[in-house]
Amino acid sequence: MLEQQQLFRNVETVSIRGPASLTDIAAYIKKEFDKKYNPTWHCIVGRNFGSYVTHETRHFIYFYLGQVAILLFKSG
């Protein structure tokens, strides 16, 4: 879990450094999780969205980073 926490700190750094779009942030998270924890991860980043997803057991996280919600899950 510490590696995952570090990855999210990196996301904070990426988003603070410059004008990263929400799509860029989602792509960064997805690619990093695919590399570190094997595919197939899906990531949704936004300020207002609904979701209904199927995910593998113990492979789902939903949290806020400031005012932006991040939904990350593994499926497939």
KARARA-V209495 format. One record per backbone hydrogen bond with DSSP energy under -1.0 kcal/mol. NH is the residue of the N-H (numbers start at 1). CO is the residue of the C=O. Records with the same first field share a line. If there is no record, write none. Layout:
BEGIN
NH: CO  CO
END
This chain:
BEGIN
5: 1
6: 2
7: 3
8: 4
9: 5
10: 6
11: 7
12: 8
13: 9
14: 10
15: 11
16: 12
17: 13
18: 14
20: 18
25: 21
26: 22
27: 23
28: 24
29: 25
30: 26
31: 27
32: 28
33: 29
34: 30
35: 31
36: 32
37: 33
42: 73
44: 71
46: 69
56: 74
59: 56
61: 72
63: 70
65: 68
68: 65
69: 46
70: 63
71: 44
72: 61
73: 42
74: 59
75: 40
END
